[in-house]
Amino acid sequence: MRRFLFTLAALLVAWNVDAAAQSRPASLSLARGQAISLPLDAAVRDVVVGDPEIADVSIVSDRAVIVLGKSTGVTSLLIFGAGGRPLSDRQVVVSEGGPGSVTVYRGAAASTYACGRQCTRLAPPAAGSPP
């Protein structure tokens, strides 16, 4: 009986962890100024961006949108199809350098590099421009 209760408790914990993981929106990471295409399974009807100062979305066809990183931060992206059916629920993460970037700090000075096979230093933002 004890073994049965332990197994039942383990199954319930695993089921709850799996349900919580499925309820989290998928993350979409991009750099400020970068645009990426997001293909969809059905025709787009409505698009909602949580904070339009962070990301912008353009519908380029009935089954694809372009997401543009405008400023660093995190926002949500919800895309709906016919009848209000959810097509996508994403967390959009816009960073200064984006995926594949490294920031090196030397004292108060920071240098950001875009890295692939080799790392290339990115130009620092112009004076007076937003971070």
C-alpha positions as CSV (number, residue, x, y, z in Angstrom):
1,M,0.0,0.0,0.0
2,R,2.8,2.4,0.9
3,R,4.5,1.7,-2.5
4,F,1.2,2.4,-4.3
5,L,0.7,5.8,-2.5
6,F,4.3,6.8,-3.3
7,T,3.9,5.9,-7.0
8,L,0.6,7.8,-7.1
9,A,2.1,10.9,-5.5
10,A,5.1,10.8,-7.9
11,L,2.7,10.6,-10.9
12,L,0.6,13.5,-9.6
13,V,3.7,15.7,-9.1
14,A,5.0,14.8,-12.6
15,W,1.6,15.6,-14.2
16,N,1.5,19.0,-12.4
17,V,5.1,19.9,-13.5
18,D,4.2,18.9,-17.1
19,A,1.0,20.9,-17.1
20,A,2.9,24.0,-15.8
21,A,5.6,23.7,-18.4
22,Q,2.9,23.5,-21.2
23,S,1.1,26.6,-19.9
24,R,4.2,28.8,-20.2
25,P,4.5,30.6,-23.5
26,A,7.4,29.8,-25.8
27,S,10.2,32.3,-25.8
28,L,11.3,34.2,-29.0
29,S,14.7,35.9,-28.6
30,L,16.0,38.6,-30.9
31,A,18.3,41.6,-31.0
32,R,17.2,45.2,-31.0
33,G,16.8,46.1,-34.7
34,Q,16.5,42.5,-35.8
35,A,13.5,41.1,-37.6
36,I,12.5,37.4,-37.8
37,S,9.7,35.6,-39.6
38,L,7.2,33.5,-37.6
39,P,5.3,31.0,-39.7
40,L,1.9,29.9,-38.5
41,D,-0.4,26.9,-39.0
42,A,-3.5,28.8,-40.0
43,A,-4.6,32.2,-41.3
44,V,-4.0,35.2,-39.0
45,R,-6.9,37.3,-37.9
46,D,-5.7,39.3,-34.9
47,V,-2.2,40.1,-33.4
48,V,-1.7,41.6,-29.9
49,V,1.7,42.9,-28.7
50,G,1.8,43.5,-25.0
51,D,4.3,46.5,-25.2
52,P,4.6,48.0,-28.7
53,E,7.6,50.0,-27.5
54,I,9.6,46.7,-27.3
55,A,8.4,44.8,-30.4
56,D,6.4,45.4,-33.5
57,V,4.6,42.8,-35.7
58,S,3.7,43.0,-39.4
59,I,1.5,40.5,-41.1
60,V,3.2,39.6,-44.4
61,S,0.9,36.8,-45.5
62,D,-2.2,35.0,-44.1
63,R,0.1,32.4,-42.4
64,A,3.3,34.4,-41.5
65,V,4.2,37.5,-39.5
66,I,7.4,39.4,-39.0
67,V,8.5,40.3,-35.5
68,L,10.8,43.3,-35.1
69,G,12.8,44.0,-31.9
70,K,12.5,47.8,-31.2
71,S,14.0,48.2,-27.8
72,T,15.4,46.0,-25.1
73,G,12.9,44.3,-22.8
74,V,10.3,41.5,-22.5
75,T,6.8,41.5,-23.9
76,S,4.1,39.1,-24.9
77,L,2.9,38.3,-28.4
78,L,-0.5,36.7,-29.0
79,I,-1.8,35.7,-32.4
80,F,-5.3,34.6,-33.1
81,G,-7.0,32.9,-36.1
82,A,-10.6,32.5,-37.3
83,G,-13.1,32.5,-34.5
84,G,-10.5,33.8,-32.0
85,R,-8.6,30.5,-32.0
86,P,-5.1,31.0,-30.5
87,L,-2.4,30.3,-33.0
88,S,0.6,31.5,-31.0
89,D,1.4,32.7,-27.5
90,R,5.0,33.8,-27.3
91,Q,7.2,35.7,-24.9
92,V,9.3,38.1,-26.9
93,V,12.8,38.9,-25.4
94,V,14.6,41.7,-27.1
95,S,18.2,42.2,-26.0
96,E,20.9,44.6,-27.1
97,G,23.0,42.0,-28.9
98,G,20.5,39.1,-29.3
99,P,21.2,35.4,-29.2
100,G,24.9,34.7,-29.9
101,S,26.1,37.9,-28.3
102,V,28.5,38.4,-25.5
103,T,29.0,41.5,-23.4
104,V,32.4,42.0,-21.8
105,Y,32.7,44.4,-18.8
106,R,35.9,46.1,-17.9
107,G,35.2,48.3,-15.0
108,A,32.3,50.6,-16.0
109,A,33.0,50.1,-19.8
110,A,31.0,47.4,-21.6
111,S,31.7,46.0,-25.1
112,T,29.2,43.8,-26.9
113,Y,30.3,41.2,-29.4
114,A,28.2,39.2,-32.0
115,C,29.6,35.6,-32.0
116,G,29.4,32.9,-34.6
117,R,32.7,31.1,-35.5
118,Q,34.4,34.3,-34.5
119,C,33.3,37.3,-32.4
120,T,32.9,40.7,-33.9
121,R,32.6,43.8,-31.8
122,L,29.4,45.7,-32.2
123,A,29.5,49.4,-32.5
124,P,28.5,51.2,-29.3
125,P,25.2,53.1,-29.4
126,A,25.4,56.7,-30.6
127,A,25.5,59.4,-28.0
128,G,21.9,60.3,-26.9
129,S,20.3,57.2,-28.4
130,P,18.2,55.0,-26.1
131,P,20.0,51.9,-24.7
